[in-house]
Amino acid sequence: MNGELLTETSAAELARRIRAREVGCVEVAEAYLDRIEALDTKLGCFLTVDRAKTLGQAKAAQDLVDRSEGGSLTGVPIALKDNLSTEGMETTCASKILKGYVPPYDATVVSKLKREGLTILGKSNLDEFAMGTSTENSAFQLTRNPWDLDRSPGGSSGGSAAAVAAGMAPLALGSDTGGSVRQPAALCGVVGFKPTYGRCSRYGLIAFGSSLDQIGPFGKTVEDVALISEVITGHDPMDSTSLSMGPVAAHGLRSGSLKGLKVALPKELFGSGTHPGVAEKIQESIDVLAREGAEFTEISLPSLGFGVTTYYIIAPAEASSNLARFDGVRFGPRSEGKGHIGVVERTRAEGFGHEVKTRIMIGTYALSAGYYDAYYVRAQQVRAMMQQEFNQAFQKYDVVLSPTSPVPAFKLGELTQDPMALKLLDYCTIPANMGGMPGISLNCGFTDGLPVGLQLLAAPLEDEKLLQIAFCVEQALPTATQWPSFS
């Protein structure tokens, strides 16, 4: 099969062709590796690619296929965000402070991928320690949006999202702390899914905000993310926050229906800050879904107005604690200094970037004596209020619908001098992390040639239901699966 056609195929279709012996695992891996080599000098999606290691995994996957063993995605390539620990492969979090660090173990999700027989293409770029919404905070390189190379792919999982959109990977994993899977999925026109908090093990994910982080997949279709979610989710005794539940099931994906579906539209997520083109495409999508039998009701969730403020107290507070381990003693390079304190100060000053330092200082301040009650405790109270409002909404409605991002892809450098504007881009995605809810973004159209993401949220633990609904929405929207072209 032509290599270009292979890289245009969904992961689900690719897996079917591999199982049918229409194409070999090595042939598939080579097609994607060749495309990475051809395109990534312009896009900057990958930080690490090990061709020999990938082809070795592909040969092992082919052995499984030849013995009629393996799983539903055996032989399908995947990219990994570079904050997931990979044994024998550098893991940097796009930070100088971890440059050269090679973990001695795999994250649980990586171990599951290997057991399933997926082939790992490489480690994708991100905002340093997953702190950002544009992938401009990486210490090593800039990632560009495949739809317009002058624009951002979103963040922090921008490398993963752009790689899938550009056909350099059929699947990718990212992490979502305040929208870092769904927002870049929206800006790159792919599907991004954040499972319920605790359904996917965080063991081996280098922590940012431990009560908010969740690993999630990117794919070309809802079926793709459902299939890979089935592989990576499930209980893990290595993660104390892991739920005692089985994997997210993909077998019932096609059994959903839009007829009679009750959909809530929080007016707070359709505010004046929404780009006119985004608002237009979301409304067009609502009209299409209404004709398919979905029932829409505007509601109010007043706590959403405090979402960004609350998040940017809780997340930095947790980050200031989690990043204390990076001291130049155990991981990565060490700078010289006077005594132990001098070494730590110099290492952290030279190793961390501006955004990471800023969030550490904010978080440390919020947790300090005299301010803990005024900031951190108050933020947790607002978080509880937000959870309560959503729980009440889900007693009446099946899903909540909104834009994923209030704006389409913005130009690189356009918002770097306005950090508040960048943080407000998380306005629609933050609630899912605050409440531990599953959320998904899929493309619902284009404005000025740029993708527009539609977000669906469901009650905690209703991951399968959300994927069923998203699959129905995808079938109803004619522009849900279109890809950028490259000369």
Secondary structure as the mmCIF struct_conf table of DSSP 4:
data_model
#
loop_
_struct_conf.conf_type_id
_struct_conf.id
_struct_conf.beg_label_comp_id
_struct_conf.beg_label_asym_id
_struct_conf.beg_label_seq_id
_struct_conf.end_label_comp_id
_struct_conf.end_label_asym_id
_struct_conf.end_label_seq_id
HELX_RH_AL_P HELX_RH_AL_P1 GLY A 3 LEU A 6
TURN_TY1_P TURN_TY1_P1 THR A 7 GLU A 8
BEND BEND1 THR A 9 THR A 9
HELX_RH_AL_P HELX_RH_AL_P2 ALA A 11 ARG A 19
TURN_TY1_P TURN_TY1_P2 ALA A 20 ARG A 21
BEND BEND2 GLU A 22 VAL A 23
HELX_RH_AL_P HELX_RH_AL_P3 CYS A 25 LEU A 43
STRN STRN1 PHE A 46 THR A 48
HELX_RH_AL_P HELX_RH_AL_P4 ARG A 51 ASP A 66
TURN_TY1_P TURN_TY1_P3 ARG A 67 SER A 68
BEND BEND3 GLY A 70 GLY A 70
TURN_TY1_P TURN_TY1_P4 SER A 72 GLY A 75
STRN STRN2 PRO A 77 LYS A 81
TURN_TY1_P TURN_TY1_P5 ASP A 82 ASN A 83
STRN STRN3 LEU A 84 LEU A 84
STRN STRN4 THR A 86 THR A 86
TURN_TY1_P TURN_TY1_P6 GLU A 87 GLY A 88
STRN STRN5 MET A 89 MET A 89
TURN_TY1_P TURN_TY1_P7 CYS A 93 ALA A 94
HELX_RH_3T_P HELX_RH_3T_P1 LYS A 96 LEU A 98
TURN_TY1_P TURN_TY1_P8 LYS A 99 GLY A 100
BEND BEND4 PRO A 104 TYR A 105
HELX_RH_AL_P HELX_RH_AL_P5 THR A 108 GLU A 116
TURN_TY1_P TURN_TY1_P9 GLY A 117 GLY A 117
STRN STRN6 THR A 119 SER A 124
BEND BEND5 ASP A 127 ASP A 127
HELX_RH_3T_P HELX_RH_3T_P2 GLU A 128 ALA A 130
BEND BEND6 THR A 133 THR A 135
BEND BEND7 ALA A 139 PHE A 140
STRN STRN7 ASN A 145 ASN A 145
TURN_TY1_P TURN_TY1_P10 PRO A 146 TRP A 147
STRN STRN8 ASP A 148 ASP A 148
TURN_TY1_P TURN_TY1_P11 LEU A 149 ASP A 150
STRN STRN9 ARG A 151 ARG A 151
BEND BEND8 GLY A 155 SER A 157
HELX_RH_AL_P HELX_RH_AL_P6 GLY A 158 ALA A 165
TURN_TY1_P TURN_TY1_P12 ALA A 166 GLY A 167
BEND BEND9 MET A 168 MET A 168
BEND BEND10 PRO A 170 PRO A 170
STRN STRN10 LEU A 171 SER A 175
BEND BEND11 THR A 177 GLY A 179
TURN_TY1_P TURN_TY1_P13 SER A 180 VAL A 181
HELX_RH_AL_P HELX_RH_AL_P7 ARG A 182 CYS A 188
TURN_TY1_P TURN_TY1_P14 GLY A 189 GLY A 189
BEND BEND12 VAL A 190 VAL A 190
STRN STRN11 VAL A 191 LYS A 194
HELX_LH_PP_P HELX_LH_PP_P1 PRO A 195 THR A 196
TURN_TY1_P TURN_TY1_P15 TYR A 197 GLY A 198
BEND BEND13 ARG A 199 ARG A 199
STRN STRN12 CYS A 200 CYS A 200
TURN_TY1_P TURN_TY1_P16 TYR A 203 GLY A 204
STRN STRN13 LEU A 205 LEU A 205
HELX_LH_PP_P HELX_LH_PP_P2 ILE A 206 ALA A 207
BEND BEND14 PHE A 208 PHE A 208
TURN_TY1_P TURN_TY1_P17 SER A 210 LEU A 212
STRN STRN14 ILE A 215 GLY A 219
BEND BEND15 LYS A 220 THR A 221
HELX_RH_AL_P HELX_RH_AL_P8 VAL A 222 ILE A 232
STRN STRN15 THR A 233 THR A 233
BEND BEND16 GLY A 234 GLY A 234
TURN_TY1_P TURN_TY1_P18 PRO A 237 MET A 238
TURN_TY1_P TURN_TY1_P19 SER A 240 THR A 241
BEND BEND17 SER A 244 SER A 244
HELX_LH_PP_P HELX_LH_PP_P3 PRO A 247 ALA A 249
TURN_TY1_P TURN_TY1_P20 HIS A 251 GLY A 252
HELX_RH_3T_P HELX_RH_3T_P3 LEU A 253 SER A 255
TURN_TY1_P TURN_TY1_P21 LYS A 259 GLY A 260
STRN STRN16 LYS A 262 PRO A 266
HELX_RH_3T_P HELX_RH_3T_P4 LYS A 267 LEU A 269
BEND BEND18 PHE A 270 PHE A 270
TURN_TY1_P TURN_TY1_P22 SER A 272 GLY A 273
BEND BEND19 THR A 274 THR A 274
HELX_RH_AL_P HELX_RH_AL_P9 PRO A 276 ARG A 291
TURN_TY1_P TURN_TY1_P23 GLU A 292 GLY A 293
STRN STRN17 GLU A 295 ILE A 299
HELX_RH_3T_P HELX_RH_3T_P5 PRO A 302 PHE A 306
HELX_RH_AL_P HELX_RH_AL_P10 GLY A 307 ASN A 322
HELX_RH_3T_P HELX_RH_3T_P6 LEU A 323 ARG A 325
BEND BEND20 ASP A 327 GLY A 332
BEND BEND21 LYS A 338 LYS A 338
HELX_RH_AL_P HELX_RH_AL_P11 GLY A 339 GLY A 351
BEND BEND22 PHE A 352 PHE A 352
HELX_RH_AL_P HELX_RH_AL_P12 HIS A 354 LEU A 367
BEND BEND23 SER A 368 SER A 368
TURN_TY1_P TURN_TY1_P24 ALA A 369 TYR A 371
HELX_RH_PI_P HELX_RH_PI_P1 TYR A 372 VAL A 377
HELX_RH_AL_P HELX_RH_AL_P13 ARG A 378 PHE A 394
TURN_TY1_P TURN_TY1_P25 GLN A 395 LYS A 396
BEND BEND24 ASP A 398 ASP A 398
STRN STRN18 VAL A 399 PRO A 403
BEND BEND25 THR A 404 VAL A 407
HELX_LH_PP_P HELX_LH_PP_P4 ALA A 409 PHE A 410
STRN STRN19 LYS A 411 LYS A 411
TURN_TY1_P TURN_TY1_P26 LEU A 412 GLY A 413
BEND BEND26 GLU A 414 LEU A 415
TURN_TY1_P TURN_TY1_P27 THR A 416 GLN A 417
HELX_RH_AL_P HELX_RH_AL_P14 PRO A 419 LEU A 424
TURN_TY1_P TURN_TY1_P28 LEU A 425 THR A 429
HELX_RH_AL_P HELX_RH_AL_P15 ILE A 430 GLY A 435
TURN_TY1_P TURN_TY1_P29 GLY A 436 GLY A 436
STRN STRN20 GLY A 439 THR A 447
TURN_TY1_P TURN_TY1_P30 ASP A 448 GLY A 449
STRN STRN21 LEU A 450 LEU A 457
TURN_TY1_P TURN_TY1_P31 PRO A 460 LEU A 461
HELX_RH_AL_P HELX_RH_AL_P16 ASP A 463 ALA A 476
TURN_TY1_P TURN_TY1_P32 PRO A 478 THR A 479
BEND BEND27 ALA A 480 THR A 481
#
